Amino acid sequence: MDEVVASNQAVWEQASTKHVREYDELLEEARGDGLLLTRELELLAPVLAAEPVVVHLQSGHGLDDIGLIKAGAQRVVGIDYSSVAAGAAQRRARELGMACHYLVAEVPGVPVADACADLVYTGKGALIWMRDLDAWARDIARVLRPGGHLFVYEAHPAVPLWTWDEDEPRIRPDRSYFAESHVNDTFPGNGAREWQWNLGQIVTAITAAGLHLETLEEYAEPFWRPQDNTNAAAWSGRLPNSYALLARR
């Protein structure tokens, strides 16, 4: 693990303490419905109907994993390089009797067997931590069984450009769509270096790894809004803020 990745890991470990502080709230949320977004469920319905084995890369608090189980997944293996996040997620899954198991590991290079998964699920703030997108895509292809699927629901690559002004959407003067990375001084980045991948790079990496692109959709609605700012003009429907991608090995 190089210096930048190690520094980012430390930031993510600190940010993940939120999952421990809010453990009871997240546990109560996990007992309910709506853990996956409506469009996620629609796109994944045929895959989940087959009761897939799922590997979730960068699983975070693990609520998506419980949502996948409730929607039909046979079991989920969550991978996260935060021991804090993985530990809290494992405890919640155990309390709820969910077939989720968590491993602490860096992505790519996940410590699971070749061709062990029917579905690799990832996103919602995952790709910003990926320094080598080609290696990431190859690792996914290795983990998937023939005919298995990759599903990504992620912040749109243009999102780093948007300001959170309420009157008018503006482009930040310190950001570029084609930049390699930027330093994020807001939660959960808190000074981490976040890697930027445009849609062309993402699709190219996935197809170069041998996956066939089936669906690529862009949405105006962000998948996450900070609690202290819920009215940014950039979220009013004029700009892309998230996307979904489904590919098959």
PAZAKE-364882 format. One record per residue (C-alpha): residue number from 1; chain; z, y, x. Coordinates in steps of 0.001 Angstrom, whole numbers. Each point is the difference from the previous one (the first is absolute). Example, Ala and Ser with C-alpha at 12.3 -4.5 7.8 and 13.67 -1.06 7.14 Angstrom:
(rec 1, 'A', (7800, -4500, 12300)) (rec 2, 'A', (-660, 3440, 1370)) 
***
This chain:
(rec 1, 'A', (0, 0, 0)) (rec 2, 'A', (-1074, 3283, 1589)) (rec 3, 'A', (2000, 3225, 40)) (rec 4, 'A', (-1646, 1573, -3069)) (rec 5, 'A', (387, -3141, -2136)) (rec 6, 'A', (3610, -413, 1138)) (rec 7, 'A', (724, 3620, -907)) (rec 8, 'A', (-1592, -462, -3433)) (rec 9, 'A', (2005, -3177, -529)) (rec 10, 'A', (3217, 1908, 686)) (rec 11, 'A', (-1016, 2661, -2531)) (rec 12, 'A', (-795, -2667, -2605)) (rec 13, 'A', (3316, -1764, 617)) (rec 14, 'A', (1781, 3277, -685)) (rec 15, 'A', (-2107, 762, -3088)) (rec 16, 'A', (673, -3528, -1319)) (rec 17, 'A', (3725, 666, -241)) (rec 18, 'A', (-998, 1658, -3285)) (rec 19, 'A', (-627, -3523, -1347)) (rec 20, 'A', (3606, -872, 826)) (rec 21, 'A', (1531, 3225, -1351)) (rec 22, 'A', (-1943, -461, -3244)) (rec 23, 'A', (478, -3761, -125)) (rec 24, 'A', (1513, -138, -3490)) (rec 25, 'A', (-2629, 2334, -1471)) (rec 26, 'A', (-2823, -2041, 1538)) (rec 27, 'A', (1599, -3239, -1198)) (rec 28, 'A', (124, 1345, -3546)) (rec 29, 'A', (-3618, 1155, 291)) (rec 30, 'A', (-988, -3464, 1228)) (rec 31, 'A', (1455, -1561, -3146)) (rec 32, 'A', (-2461, 1932, -2140)) (rec 33, 'A', (-3752, 251, -370)) (rec 34, 'A', (-2513, 2447, 1423)) (rec 35, 'A', (551, -987, 3627)) (rec 36, 'A', (-3759, -96, 598)) (rec 37, 'A', (-2388, 2705, -1116)) (rec 38, 'A', (-2176, -655, -3045)) (rec 39, 'A', (-3240, 29, 1961)) (rec 40, 'A', (1479, -2370, 2595)) (rec 41, 'A', (785, -2510, -2728)) (rec 42, 'A', (-3467, 362, -1496)) (rec 43, 'A', (-1817, -533, 3297)) (rec 44, 'A', (2277, -2852, 1077)) (rec 45, 'A', (139, -1804, -3357)) (rec 46, 'A', (-2551, -2729, 908)) (rec 47, 'A', (1661, -576, 3384)) (rec 48, 'A', (3540, -128, -1382)) (rec 49, 'A', (-1077, -2344, -2817)) (rec 50, 'A', (-507, -2687, 2683)) (rec 51, 'A', (3661, 285, 1130)) (rec 52, 'A', (-818, 1050, 3567)) (rec 53, 'A', (2124, -173, 3117)) (rec 54, 'A', (259, 3634, 1131)) (rec 55, 'A', (625, 1604, 3383)) (rec 56, 'A', (1054, 3636, -371)) (rec 57, 'A', (-552, 1999, 3171)) (rec 58, 'A', (2536, 2811, 467)) (rec 59, 'A', (2009, -941, -3044)) (rec 60, 'A', (2551, 2840, 35)) (rec 61, 'A', (2600, -206, -2776)) (rec 62, 'A', (-1631, -3121, -1451)) (rec 63, 'A', (-304, 1114, -3619)) (rec 64, 'A', (-3759, -607, 79)) (rec 65, 'A', (739, -3597, 1013)) (rec 66, 'A', (2196, -523, -3038)) (rec 67, 'A', (-2756, 1555, -2102)) (rec 68, 'A', (-2507, -2459, 1455)) (rec 69, 'A', (2267, -2942, -824)) (rec 70, 'A', (472, 1242, -3567)) (rec 71, 'A', (-3781, 392, -333)) (rec 72, 'A', (-697, -3597, 1069)) (rec 73, 'A', (286, -410, 3775)) (rec 74, 'A', (1475, -3320, 1107)) (rec 75, 'A', (1927, 1521, 2903)) (rec 76, 'A', (-137, 3017, 2296)) (rec 77, 'A', (616, 308, 3728)) (rec 78, 'A', (802, 3616, 865)) (rec 79, 'A', (-541, 1331, 3516)) (rec 80, 'A', (1644, 3206, 1181)) (rec 81, 'A', (1017, 1223, 3439)) (rec 82, 'A', (3138, 1583, -1420)) (rec 83, 'A', (2895, -2441, 3)) (rec 84, 'A', (1781, 2396, -2378)) (rec 85, 'A', (-2821, -102, -2563)) (rec 86, 'A', (-549, -3751, 313)) (rec 87, 'A', (3714, -733, -275)) (rec 88, 'A', (469, 2085, -3146)) (rec 89, 'A', (-3133, -1487, -1576)) (rec 90, 'A', (1163, -3553, 744)) (rec 91, 'A', (3401, 662, -1551)) (rec 92, 'A', (-1595, 1386, -3191)) (rec 93, 'A', (-2402, -2926, -301)) (rec 94, 'A', (2864, -2454, 467)) (rec 95, 'A', (2122, 1698, -2673)) (rec 96, 'A', (-2900, -131, -2448)) (rec 97, 'A', (-1039, -3569, 862)) (rec 98, 'A', (-3479, 1077, 1085)) (rec 99, 'A', (-2138, -2129, 2347)) (rec 100, 'A', (-271, 2693, 2677)) (rec 101, 'A', (686, -542, 3690)) (rec 102, 'A', (39, 2781, 2608)) (rec 103, 'A', (-878, 48, 3679)) (rec 104, 'A', (649, 2812, 2471)) (rec 105, 'A', (-3168, 413, 2042)) (rec 106, 'A', (-2618, 2476, 1144)) (rec 107, 'A', (-3370, 175, -1749)) (rec 108, 'A', (-2542, -1122, 1211)) (rec 109, 'A', (1166, -3205, 1651)) (rec 110, 'A', (1934, -1329, -2992)) (rec 111, 'A', (1858, -3266, 703)) (rec 112, 'A', (-1520, -2117, -2774)) (rec 113, 'A', (-2423, -2918, 168)) (rec 114, 'A', (-3768, 331, -172)) (rec 115, 'A', (-1496, -333, -3495)) (rec 116, 'A', (3412, -11, -1694)) (rec 117, 'A', (-579, 2620, -2707)) (rec 118, 'A', (-2139, 344, -3107)) (rec 119, 'A', (691, 3739, -142)) (rec 120, 'A', (923, 2596, 2600)) (rec 121, 'A', (1502, 3031, -1724)) (rec 122, 'A', (649, 3300, 1747)) (rec 123, 'A', (-80, 3775, -307)) (rec 124, 'A', (2104, 2806, -1485)) (rec 125, 'A', (624, 1569, 3376)) (rec 126, 'A', (-857, -2959, 2236)) (rec 127, 'A', (-3226, 931, 1784)) (rec 128, 'A', (1431, 3179, 1502)) (rec 129, 'A', (2052, -2231, 2338)) (rec 130, 'A', (-3055, -1962, 1215)) (rec 131, 'A', (-1160, 1026, 3454)) (rec 132, 'A', (-2731, -2681, 247)) (rec 133, 'A', (-1811, -445, -3308)) (rec 134, 'A', (-2431, -2624, 1307)) (rec 135, 'A', (2874, -2204, 1183)) (rec 136, 'A', (1685, 511, -3375)) (rec 137, 'A', (-3110, -1157, -1861)) (rec 138, 'A', (-473, -3023, 2273)) (rec 139, 'A', (3619, -1009, -556)) (rec 140, 'A', (-538, 156, -3757)) (rec 141, 'A', (-3118, -2165, 255)) (rec 142, 'A', (1971, -2511, 2084)) (rec 143, 'A', (2817, -202, -2550)) (rec 144, 'A', (-2273, -379, -3040)) (rec 145, 'A', (-1289, -3338, -1217)) (rec 146, 'A', (-3757, -212, -674)) (rec 147, 'A', (-556, 1727, -3324)) (rec 148, 'A', (3299, 1894, 335)) (rec 149, 'A', (264, 3710, -740)) (rec 150, 'A', (1210, 3159, 1678)) (rec 151, 'A', (1333, 2698, -2313)) (rec 152, 'A', (798, 3536, 1166)) (rec 153, 'A', (1403, 2792, -2175)) (rec 154, 'A', (476, 2963, 2270)) (rec 155, 'A', (133, 3760, 355)) (rec 156, 'A', (-3509, 1398, 288)) (rec 157, 'A', (-990, 904, 3583)) (rec 158, 'A', (-549, 3604, -1142)) (rec 159, 'A', (3657, 402, -1049)) (rec 160, 'A', (1193, 1310, 3410)) (rec 161, 'A', (-2254, 3011, -599)) (rec 162, 'A', (1566, 1151, -3288)) (rec 163, 'A', (2728, 2616, -174)) (rec 164, 'A', (2647, -334, -2695)) (rec 165, 'A', (-503, 3512, -1363)) (rec 166, 'A', (486, 158, -3750)) (rec 167, 'A', (-2505, 2767, -802)) (rec 168, 'A', (-3129, -1264, 1778)) (rec 169, 'A', (-960, -3055, 2092)) (rec 170, 'A', (-575, 1029, 3611)) (rec 171, 'A', (-928, -1722, 3271)) (rec 172, 'A', (2569, 109, 2786)) (rec 173, 'A', (-1375, 1910, 2994)) (rec 174, 'A', (1708, -2403, 2435)) (rec 175, 'A', (-1611, -3177, -1369)) (rec 176, 'A', (-3443, -1629, 187)) (rec 177, 'A', (-1431, -2891, -2022)) (rec 178, 'A', (-1429, -1362, 3247)) (rec 179, 'A', (3114, 366, 2153)) (rec 180, 'A', (1370, -3102, 1689)) (rec 181, 'A', (3582, 725, -1025)) (rec 182, 'A', (2510, 2675, -913)) (rec 183, 'A', (3764, 466, 233)) (rec 184, 'A', (1694, -120, -3394)) (rec 185, 'A', (3122, 2113, -287)) (rec 186, 'A', (804, -1027, -3598)) (rec 187, 'A', (1607, -3163, -1441)) (rec 188, 'A', (-563, -2800, 842)) (rec 189, 'A', (-1863, 1072, 3161)) (rec 190, 'A', (2744, 2270, 1353)) (rec 191, 'A', (-1864, 667, 3239)) (rec 192, 'A', (-1939, -3272, 181)) (rec 193, 'A', (-3602, -60, 1157)) (rec 194, 'A', (-2102, -1136, -2939)) (rec 195, 'A', (-3446, -1429, 617)) (rec 196, 'A', (-2894, 1244, -2100)) (rec 197, 'A', (-2757, -2358, -1148)) (rec 198, 'A', (-2839, 1280, -2161)) (rec 199, 'A', (-1581, -2189, -2672)) (rec 200, 'A', (-2986, -810, 2199)) (rec 201, 'A', (2239, -1308, 2765)) (rec 202, 'A', (2101, -2055, -2428)) (rec 203, 'A', (-2968, -1652, -1694)) (rec 204, 'A', (-1749, -618, 3323)) (rec 205, 'A', (3080, -1662, 1535)) (rec 206, 'A', (443, -2264, -3016)) (rec 207, 'A', (-3636, -1081, -213)) (rec 208, 'A', (-257, -451, 3781)) (rec 209, 'A', (2906, -2446, -258)) (rec 210, 'A', (-2069, -2146, -2351)) (rec 211, 'A', (1266, 1150, -3384)) (rec 212, 'A', (-2297, 825, -2906)) (rec 213, 'A', (777, 3252, -1810)) (rec 214, 'A', (245, -540, -3764)) (rec 215, 'A', (1612, 3211, -1295)) (rec 216, 'A', (618, 3480, 1351)) (rec 217, 'A', (1380, 2619, -2396)) (rec 218, 'A', (1324, 3518, 601)) (rec 219, 'A', (2615, 1697, -2177)) (rec 220, 'A', (1220, 3552, -558)) (rec 221, 'A', (3580, -1163, -607)) (rec 222, 'A', (2234, -439, 3083)) (rec 223, 'A', (1975, -3238, 166)) (rec 224, 'A', (3097, 1963, 1151)) (rec 225, 'A', (1369, 3474, -655)) (rec 226, 'A', (2939, 1493, 1924)) (rec 227, 'A', (2961, 595, -2279)) (rec 228, 'A', (257, 3687, 912)) (rec 229, 'A', (-3648, 858, -767)) (rec 230, 'A', (-1751, -1535, -2991)) (rec 231, 'A', (-2498, 2722, -937)) (rec 232, 'A', (-2344, 355, 2969)) (rec 233, 'A', (-3405, 1312, -1060)) (rec 234, 'A', (-1615, -2633, 2230)) (rec 235, 'A', (1167, -2597, -2542)) (rec 236, 'A', (-1573, 1688, -3026)) (rec 237, 'A', (-3008, -2335, -169)) (rec 238, 'A', (-2537, 1812, 2189)) (rec 239, 'A', (664, -1748, 3329)) (rec 240, 'A', (289, -3628, 1171)) (rec 241, 'A', (3575, -1094, 667)) (rec 242, 'A', (-83, -3805, -9)) (rec 243, 'A', (-2402, -2934, 53)) (rec 244, 'A', (-93, -3733, -641)) (rec 245, 'A', (-1977, -2554, 1970)) (rec 246, 'A', (-527, -3697, -723)) (rec 247, 'A', (-1811, -2213, 2519)) (rec 248, 'A', (-508, -3754, 274)) (rec 249, 'A', (-179, -2296, 3004)) 
***
